[in-house]
């Protein structure tokens, strides 16, 4: 999956000459924490809620009278040349950039023009959807060797029962490093008969939830 399939189109933007007051107002009205700074369609920077807080704290310092946020410009406090990705960037690469740099969003740029933005919430939403967490579902955890044929056998047992596999996760099996725990999230079903068939096939079921 690529960024283009997940990114938010037509993101709310701001200009360098606009005030921090306007930036903060836009963030509050649209429930966002990042604003790409754009001039004539070109990305110039990004300003975040954190940047604005830092501007107020830094400019106020020891002064008894705080500066008017309407007099403080976005251009003076934004991050210039921010990290950005292209629409065809893989989601995994975008997620890694966000994680490694401890940022909340990445502008999406094509031919130097802003075409969207992808945030940590967009990626989290994708993960939740892929895992089927918000859907009514059943779950069964099966321990098996790492040979791909084991996974194929268990998957076939599930499919032969007419049960749809929503997603599969993997976790280490602490008792035996040569094995893994496969977490099958399934369409809502009665897991008892399925557990019996998987166990009969020689696999260990350590958890099942209807």
Steps between C-alpha positions, in 0.01 A plus 500: 500500500625849420455841662262621228242244612496623860597869500258783568429697183473879493656557845439824685796730430635838605740761364828626643365851553194380692494535876543235767156600622351394165706179500377404845141588408518279188638211703223528756223531243617202297623289796852469358849560636696565181470761228706484181626847408434557133568782255354474149446128546862434600589360841714746699487339842275364771384644830372291787312556820830434679675772294234750606530409868877537471460839334284630784736368768813615323377846413340559837811402697542738791284771349207608709287576194453215250512578129178505304475173301340699219835677457705179492538351152495137399816548292704591808409181688434228242732212414658566163576218255297247698518127437254407226403197294374437149154354427660172386699455823419172675299535821766304691767754399280796599422338836871440562579866424234617743618260770874566466463878492229517767270713287124492461453547126670511162407732213452314172671676211501441126702719262566736794127556548305395809245233411408366845613419851531172688489495878570248770122478549450406133751216541347389829156498338634282220651258754172479695307435179744234377491320834121507505506635855179699458311212337313232691739208474638185653862419574711189521871481590691204358861398571681347204844456349630770267472280191251683269326170435373498860330835446348373176361192676334699779365759256349219290331351807343838575395564139355149469259589781374793293655752741660818366843604633495877564865534596799307631757623749816330623678499834801307637423183693718535812502131586655397167692741277447271201126570514273804474155589619266586214205718602207440265220758512192347340147589407280451805460125552486219754865406549450169687470272193785687331730455801425128495591464130821703532605302808424170325727614216786516752515871581483665844218749558586722798203735487159523335233767527153497341 
